[in-house]
Amino acid sequence: MRRMALLPMLLLGGCRCGLPEIVGGDSYLRSIVQPAVSRFYEAAPADQICLRRIDIIPANNKNGGRYYNVQRLVELHDVTFQHDPHAEWNLLNATNHELCHAAENQLGIPLDLHDWPLEVSLIPRYPERLHDNEAFAGMCQLGPEAVQLIGESCEADSPGARKYPFIRDWVYPRRLDTVRWTTAKVTPLGGSEVFPIVNREWSVRPAPPGAFRLATEQAPDITIDAWTGERIEAQPIGHEVLSAGPPSNMAEVAGVSNGTEDLMVVRAYSTVGDVATRYVLRDADGVLHRMGCAPEDAQPFSVDGELFAAWREDSVLRWAHFEVAE
């Protein structure tokens, strides 16, 4: 929530353009807020977003926080006493949300270049003049890690999700140490006409060595050589290891591990339901690699220590090999 506080400008004394001081809250609350603030400032334009401090105070209304523009002050409301199972996630988003208000105001972000529809349920809570600001902060609160992993727009993105590159360029232009932007090596390997019936449910499982098993609702399973695309004699299904979980503020659709690396299909959701779906690879050091656009139905799998993903194009099953470029 953005507030234009009516205090004299000399209250700006002590405003800091580095990491702001965090005041109040117990060690649990600080363990949520401090890393979020550090990540935000690591990705934001250097020395351009100045705050006097961030205050963690008892909740006194339904808002997660407030940004006071004149004082350059952020308030975050402690809602953990409500025993909300999503309280930690809400506090993380509130932190990013209010920092995004600060960025929009202090960086002079030209919001008039895009439409910013506000979530319908929030419209009565804010004056019309603040609708664009709240909608922008609602998308920006996804945070630097997720926005940087989304990368450029993809054809399958919903219209609103195509604004994430704009947000990245203005608010999160400095790459996080935990994110790599240009290291994807995706090798398409083939396609197979295997879906004579449209809209059939399907799944893939590893069938080592070097193969995977395609299962559908109304036909026998098919075993396919992952490298050549040839159909081969059925092999036992291998053990599948799930990934360690999605990046911050992204939802994992599916994910597998080869023992040292994870390949995930993840989604980012905007405040008005727009969706961006991406491949992300987590390497052995925990670094996240942006691997590009992912079809909505993509399914990752691992065979013989290698990472693959399959997806459907009408009646054709396609798949590709994923690795980090040297």
Steps between C-alpha positions, in 0.01 A plus 500: 500500500638840402442807714603860426576617852476873568818565696770758435774400262767547765378175651704341222815548704657162560356346183724212391567391143657176614322225692247669730493437872229257615339599830264292715382144469649191657774278356244288312354799316844641425605163356228548237538872434879541502580249218215642287632855541857389424393319182294799388790744541746258340290503182374861504690791339795584726461793743171622353236375745536677833311413817548636851396166649256210492276467807338168595193586706191317634229456237230766522308448177466261209799634312836326515686830516532862388755712318517865607652695214591828668665337802654222286371248754359148466272342761443124502219352704556190712207272421656182637290520816201406283648149456456529125684207335597742222623774738866460406420514128275802557773687689752425224261635237415803712871580531552482124175686435592805708856506364348498150296808592823668609669400173212622285496838671874560530606360160224683310374184331273596205192293582305670220685280248280204599154422632498391865165339585441473873356185653122549519478436873755777568334774295275627785797525738699759306430835336493474122818709472692218678364206300795486259749529788340215693472276195865563412614419854278192497698361206838631612460328840582170332855602586833516318577128483173405333488803269856440380428130438197587287730683260355616170136458401385173349228443242292300748510770770170661588491871408562635849799273558676665206567801723752308712797597277399866549500450878836321485666775296382774736499340846725191482765571233800372698532123479483308826792272583252212522368547145663440161342655190681369193626152578219287358581224254180337381533239225176386327531128433195394307130446471276199481141470375353330804171676577228387257233613744500869589503616865607166640675504837864400483816473708866411451727298730867406471574153357879467515733444338448789258122483462171624641152350526195686371172405667159607367143434606375282218805337341786272604811666638774589251873489574708751303876545471559849641789575260379352170121504536475135397236284663663213680401194697341578832739549792432524874414848622784663690493682832404867481646751748306821555665841500582691819217748435434818302675839515365769729144612416462258209275194487650172387288316244741206475862437586758220500857452617786304348669483839695826471282732288127573485294579191172670580197635321395802705229764478471859611154639569415869495247657738232486228562140394749548214739207461857454374636142476876436481767232521749553784806287575658498847864391490704319766596833661137611532528759220183540293536502121237656278426237235230675299134467409317185605177363351217481748500118501879446507621206709867471605666161547848362556666203330852379578586821681387725213209746518223513242150643461216384277198691378214453260426676172161373381555129425881519523713445809816711499790505741833671559821457699588771757842592633698802610731633229870506587 
